Amino acid sequence: MKQDFKVYLRLLGYLKPFWGVAILVFIGFSISAATEVSIAKLLEKIITAIQHRDQGFTSIFPFLVILLMFFRGVGSFIGGYFTAVISRNLVFNIRQEVFSKLLKLPSQYYLDNTSGHITAKIMYNVEQLTAASSESLKTIVQQGLITIGLLGYLLYSNWRLTLIILIFAPLMGFLVRQASKRMRKLSLQVQDTMGDVNHVVQETVNGNLVVKGFGGQEYEQTRFKNHSLENLKRGLKMVVVQQLNSPVVQFIMSIAMSLIIWIALRPEILRDTSAGEFVAYITAAGMLSKPIKALTDVNEKLQRGMAAAHSVFELLDLPEEQNTGTLTPVLKGNIQFQNVNLIYSDGHQAIHDFNLNVKAGETVALVGRSGAGKTSLVNLLVRFQEASSGHIYLDQHDIRALDINTLRTQIAMVNQQVVLFNRTVRENIAYGQLEGASDADIIAAAKAAYAHDFIMALPQGYDTPLGAQGLNLSGGQRQRIAIARAILKNAPILILDEATSALDNESEYFIQQAFDTAMQDRTTIVIAHRLSTIENADRIVVMDKGTIVEQGTHAELIAKHGAYYQLHQRNFEEN
């Protein structure tokens, strides 16, 4: 409970900037609540007027009813509208904060969590937060003010009878508390199953060609149905708890009401009470059941929102990618690995006591079987992963002493899996820090990557939108746009991770020419299975199980008849 209270206070902290709007909400609902109490008082007055044949009051009574309804409508509109203003702004602000946090989280977070669960947090869970904040507060303020107003009127009219209602309050409180615990648990399950549903959708959308190509439609449909059913079951269980909670509380209220009526109708009690006062009292007591039902129902929203708040704040409190470095040098490209180890959380050692010196301007090729640790090594260089022990130096600076953004702006990377955005060709090449690049520079980079000709053949040339993941381009074309992006970056260190794997022989030939130009005056690390692409490297480093098996030039390693020679022979047999 203490933890819940802290989370709720933190959530309410997001409402602080809207305190001015909140005053309008309070004024609106106060007007609305006042009209509810006035209905009971108006009934008392009309009955008294009828009894005493007060023609003056009975004549203006219809106009008073219209006036009352008008103010009730105005009050509800003001309160409801400004609650929505707070609610929408709250979702907007928290969503911005969550997205900003996602951009700062280490790469490991994305390996540990599916994209479906991550997007469910930012889309579904954040939306649920309004249930615990603005929506709940709207009901609590609106119905709470009505309840207080009606109770105040009842206590003023006959405080002894009103105590009967208050005697039942602890029992109603106990029931609401028990329902809260159950609803919180179910809310967490609903959010989790929503993440599962989201994950299936994203996997199927992203892998639609594989799904169709391998006839996986029925399997994916079944998977989607099963996860959706789980979500439905948890949601319906919440409805059961919510729907049972309200009638039980109302039943208890009806017992209290029956007692009040029974006692109120005793002759000794009725003696000093007029018919108008009696009807007004019973009406006000009867009107209490509606706001109390609403206050009971708000518990479901509150628990749903609190479960979401725990989930969202858990994400916001995750440690961000460490950027303790302060140095911002212009790098030349000298790289030194010194006794570097990388051990994953599952205990697998990807890099083992790794030592390597790369001079500025040198081209070093990393070769080895799959799982040798080549990609892990370059991930350490851009700090997508952190070394478990040992040191990496760039121009004699420890990599951890460098500002992480300074480090990454000076390393251009082309990955095996090309990432293109749903933007134009121009925006994809001049992405992020390259956004201000001139058209001449963009075209020069595209020409160097042998992408210019096919780009000009597209419907709108460089202004052609590429669509999701650029799937309307061939693998080789997508790869060349990624290479053009890396060339435009003009960084002192260039990393090519399987960068030519998706190219046909002709494209690969032209790309190789482009790389020969791009590699000049910069340090290049090439990872490739197709050994023909790395034969001209200054040095070839053969890796196995995270260590260096042998290194040297192509000619030296072939002459050795060692691990590289075997890889080379196998490679040419495959070709």
N, C-alpha and C positions, 0 to 999 in steps of 0.2 A: 504493500500500500504506500509505503514511504517513497519507493522508487516511482510508482505511478504518479504520485503527487509532484515529484521533481520533474518528470516528463511533461505533465500537464502544465506546470508553471512555465517550462521552457517553451511549450507550444504557444501558450498565451503571450509569451514575450514577443512573438511575431506579430501580435495584434497591436503592440504599443504605438507604432506609427499612425494607427487609425483611430486614436482616442477621440479626435474631433468628430469623426463619422459615428463612432460608438455612442457619443452623446445624443446625436440625432436618432439613432436606433432606440435609445432609452426613452427619449421624449415621445417618439412615435408609439412605442408599446405602452407607455404610461397613459397616453390618451386612450388607446384601445382598452386597457385594463379598467380605466375609470368608467368607460361606457358600460362595461359588463356589470359593475357594481350598481351603476345608475339604473339598470333594467329592473333590479329587485326593488330599489327605492321608488321607481316610477309605478310599479305594480301596487305598492303600498298606497301611494297617493291616489291612484285611480279608483281603487276599491273604497277608500275612505271618501273620496269625492262622490262616488255612486251612492254610498250609504247616506251621506248628508245632502244628496241632491245638489252638489256644487256644480251648477251649469257652466260656470266660467272655466273651471279646470278641465271638465270633460270636453269642452270645445277646443281647447288648445292641445289636448293630449295627442291627437294624430300628428300634429306638427312637431311635438317634442320627440315622438318616435322617429320621424324622418330625420330630425336634427341629430338624434342619438346615433342612428345608423350612418349618417354622413360622417360624423366625427370618428366613429368606429372604423369606417373605411379609410379615411385619411390617415389615421394612426397606424393601421395595419400596413398601408402602402408605404409610408415613410419608414417604418421599422423593417419591413420585408425588403424594400429596395436597397436600403443602406447596409443591411446584413449581407445581401448579395454582392455589393461593392467590396465589402471587407473580404468575403469568401473568395471571390475571383482573384483579388489582389494577393491574398494569402497563398493560393495555389501557384500563381505566377511567380511570386518571390521565392517560395521554397523550391519550386521546380528549377529555377535558375541556380539556386544554391547547390542542389543535388547534382545538376549537370556540370557545374563548375567543379564540384568535388570529384566527379567521375573522370574529368580531364586530368586531375592531379594525382589519382591513385596509381600505385605501382602496377607494372604489367602482370604481376602475380595474381592480382585481384581478378583480372579478366581470364586467367587460366583456371582459377578456383570456382568461378561463377559462370553460369550459362548466360548468353546474351538475353534469353527470354526472361530470366529472373531479374536481370539488371534493368531491362526496359519496363518490367512490371512494377518495379520500385518507383521509377520516375513517372510513369503514366498512371498506374492504378493506385498504388499506395499513397502517393502524394494527394491524389484526388480524395482519398478516404480521410485525409487529415482534416478536411473541412467539416466532416461529420463530428469530430471531437472538438472543434474550435468554434467556428462561426455558426454552423447549423445548430449545434447543441446549445450554444450561448443564446441564439435566437429563441429557441424553445424555452430555455431556462428563464430568460429575461421576460419574454412575453407571457408565458403561462405562469411563471413564478409571481409576476406582478399581479396577475388576475387572482391567483390563489391567495396572495397576501391581502389584496383588496377585499376579497369575499370573506376571508377569515376575520379581517379587521371589522367588517360590517357585522358579521355574526357575533363576534365578541362584544361589540358595542350594543347589539340588539338584546342578546341574552348570553352572557358569558358562561353561565352554569351549563346550559345545553351544549354549548360549543366545546366544552371540555371533553364531552363524550367522543367527538371526532378525534380530538388530540390524543385520547387514550389509545386509539388504534394505530397511531402513527408509527411507534416502534416495530409493530408486527409487519406493517407495509415496508418499512425500511429494511427489515431482515430479508424479506422476500426479494426485494430489488437487489440487495447485496449478493444473494445466492445466484440470481440470474446473471448478474454482472460477471462473476467468475466463469460461468459456463460460456457466456457469449464472447469473452475475451479469448478463451481457448479456441473456440470455433472460428473467430475472426482471423486469428493467426493461420489457421489451417486453410481458410478461404483464400487468403493472400498467397500462401505457398502454392496451392493448387492452381491459382491464377498464373503464377510464374511458370508452372509446368505446361499449362495450355499455351501460353505465349511462346515458350521454347519450341514446342512442336510446330507452331505456325511459322516461326522464323526459320527453323531448319528446313521445312518443306518449301517455303518460298525461295530461300537461298539455294536450295539443292533441287529445284524443280526439274532440271534436265535429267539428273540422276534418277529421281522419283519416276519420271515418265519413261526414261530409257530402260529401267530395270523392273518396270511394272509394280512399283511400290505404292501405288495409289491406295489400294485396299488396306495395306498395312498402316499407312499414315492416317487414313480415315479412322481405322480402329483405334490407333494410338490417341488421336485427337478426341475421339468419342469417350475413351476410358478416362482421360485426364479431365475432360469436361464434366463427365458424370461424377467424378470425385468432387469437383468444384460445386456441382449442383447439390450433391448430398450434404456437404458442409453448410451450404447456403440455406437449404431447407431446414436443417437442424437448428440454425440460428432463428429462422422464422418461427419454428415450434416454440422455442424458449421465449421469444418476444411475444408471440400471440397468446401463450399461456399466462405470461406475467401480467398483462393488462387486465384480462377478465378476473383473475384472482384478486388483484388489488381493488378492482371495482366491486367485486363481491363483498370484500371486507368493508368497503365504503357504504354499500347498501345496508349491511348489518348496522353500521353506525347510524345511518339515516333512519332506519326502522326504529331503532331505540329512541332517537330524537323525536320522531313523530309520535311514538307511543307515549313518551313522557310529556311531550308538548300538549297532547290532547287530554291529559288528565284535568279534571275540572279545577283542581286547586292551582294548577299552573296557568290554565287559560283565563282564570278570573280577571287578571289585570291586562290581558292582551286583546287588542282589537283584531278584527278579521283581516284588515289590511296588513298589520304587523305580522300576523301569523303566516299569511300567504307569502309575504315578502321574505320572511325568515326561511320558510321551507323551500322557496324558489332559489334563494341564494345558496342554501345548503345543497340543493340538487345540482346547481350549476357548478359546484366544486368538483364533481366527478369528471367533467371534461378536461380541465387543466391538469388534474391529478393523473388522468390517463395519459395525457400528452407528456407529462413529466416522467411517467413510468416508461413510456415508449422511447424517450430520449436516451434511455440507458443503452439501448441497442446501438444507436449512433455513436454514443460516447465510447463504448467498448470497441466498436469497429475502428473508430478514429484513433483510439489509444493504441490498439494493436499495430496500426499503420505508423503511428508516431514512433513507437519502439523500433520498428523496422527501419524507418527513414533516418532517425537519429543515430542508430547503430552504424549506418552507412556514413553519415556526416562526421562521426567520431573516429572513423578508421584512420590510421596513420597515413599521411600523404607520402608521396615519393620524396625521399630525403634530398634536400638541396642545401647542404651545409657549406658547399664550396663558395669561395668569394673571389677567386682569381678569374680574370677575364682576358687572358692573353690571346694574341693572334697566333694560331698554331702554324708550325712549319710542316709537321707530319711525322716527327720521330715517335715511334711507339716501342714501349718495352714492357713485356710481361715478365714478372719476377715471382716464381714459386706460386703461381695462381691456382687456386682450387675452387671448384663450384660443386656444392652438394645440395641436391633438391630436398624438399621437406620429407619426401618419401624415402630418403636415404641413398638414392641413386647419385653416384658421383660422375658428373658430366665432364669435368675438367680436373686433371690430376697433376699436381706439381708442374705446371706448364711454364716454360721459360722460352722467350723469343724476343729478339731485337729486330725491329724494322726501321731502316733509315728513311729519312724524308725523301720522297720522290721514287722510292723503290716499289716494285710490283711483286707482291708475294701471293702465291696461289696456295690455298689450303685444299688438300685432297684427302680422300679416305672413304671408307664405307659409310653407309647410312648409320647414324648414331655414334659417329666417331667424336662428336663434340664441336664440329666446325661452326655451326650456327650459334651454339651456346657461347663460343668464344667471341664472335662479333657482337652478340647481344651484350656481353660484358663491356665491350669497347664503347657502346653508346649508352651504357648504364640502364638498359631495359631490364637487366638482372644485375645483382650485386655479387661480387666475388665473396666466397665464404672465408677465404684467407688469401694472403699474398698481396702483391701490389701491381698496379698497372700505371705506367708513367707515359705522359704525352709531353714531349719536349722537356723532359726532366721534372715536370709537374705531376704530383700524384693526382690521379683522375678524380679522387674524392675532394681535392682542394679546388677543383675547377667548378665554376657555376655551371649547373646542368644545362641551362639554355645556351650558354656560350659554347659548351662542348658539342651539343647536338647541331647547332647552326653551322659548325665547321666540319661536320661529317655528312656526306651524301650517301644514301643507301638505296640500292635497288634490290627488293626482295623477290624471292621465288613466287610468292603469292602477291600479285599486283593489286593494289588498292586504288580504285578510281572512284571519284565522287559524282553524284548526280548534278553535274555542272557542265559548263562548256569545255571544249578541248583546251582553250586558252587558260581558263581558270584551273584546270587540272594540272597543266604544266607549271603555271606561275601560282603555285599553291602556298598558303601560309606566309612565311617570311619573304617569299618571292613575289608576293602580290603586286608590288609596285614595278615589276620588270617591264621594260619597253617592248613593244611589238617586235622591233628589230631583234632584240635579244632572244625573245621567245621563238621566233622563226629560225634564228641561227642555231638554237639548241635543238629544235625539231629536225633541222637539216642534218646536224651532226649525228643525231640518232636515227637518221634515215626514215623519219616519220613525216616529213613535210609533204611528200608527194601524195601519200594516201590521205593525209588530213585535208589537203586541197580538193581531193576527189569527194569528200563528204558533202552533204547537201548545203551546209552553211560554212564550210571551211573551218576555221579556228573558232567560230561562234556556234558550232554544232553541239547541242546538249548531248551528253554521252549516256544519259539514263542510268538506272541503278547498276552499279559495279561495271559500267561500260560494256555490258554483255552483248551490245550490238556490234562490237569490234571483235576481230579474231584475237587469239591468244598472243600472237606475235605483234599485232598492232598495239594491244594494251601494254605489252612489255616495252615497246619502243616509246610510248608516251611516258611511261615511268622512267625510262632511261633519259629522255629529254628533260624531265623534271630534275633528275640528278645532275645532268650536265649544266643546266641553267643555274643550279645552286653554286657551282664553281667553288666547291669546298676543297681544303688542302688534303682531306682524307676521303677516299672513295671506296665504298664497300659494295661488291657485286655478289649477292648470294643467289646462285643458280640463275643469274640474270639472263642467260641466253637459252634456258631450258625450253622455252615455249616457241622458239624461232625455227623456221624452216632453214634449210642449208643456205639458200640465197640470202635471206635476211640476216642470218648469222654471219655470213661473210662481210656484208656491209656494216653490221654492228661492230664486228671485230675491227674494221678500219676506223670506225667512229671511236671505239674504245682506245685504240692506239693513240689517237689525238687527245682524247679526254684524259688519258693516264699521264700524259707529259706534265712534268713539274708538280706532280702530286703523288702522295702515297696511296697505293691501291691494294686492297685485299680482295682476292677473287676466290669464291668458292664454286667449284664446278665438278660435275660428274663426267661431263663430256671433255675428256682430257685434251682434245684438239684445241679447245679454246684457251688453254693456259700454258701451252708449250713455250710461248715466248716470254713467260714471266721471268723476272730477274732471279727469283728463288721459288722453289716448290717445296712446301712443307707437307709431309705425309703424316696424317694423324690416325691414331687407333685408340679407342677407349680413353679419350681425353688427354693423350700424351703424344709427343712427337716421336715417330718411329725412325724417320730419316728426313734429311733435307739437302737441297742442292739444286743445280740447274737441271733442265730436262736431260741434257746429254750425260751429265754426271750420274744421275739416278738410273738412267737406262743402262749405263755401263756397269753399275753396281749389281744389276740383276736381283734387286731386293723387292720390297713391298710395292714400290712405284712401278717397277718393271712388270710385276704380275698384274697390277691394276691396268696398266697400259695395254698389255697383251689382251686381257679380258675385254677391255673397252673396244679394241679394234675387231675382236672376234664378233662382238655384238653388232658392230657397224658393218 
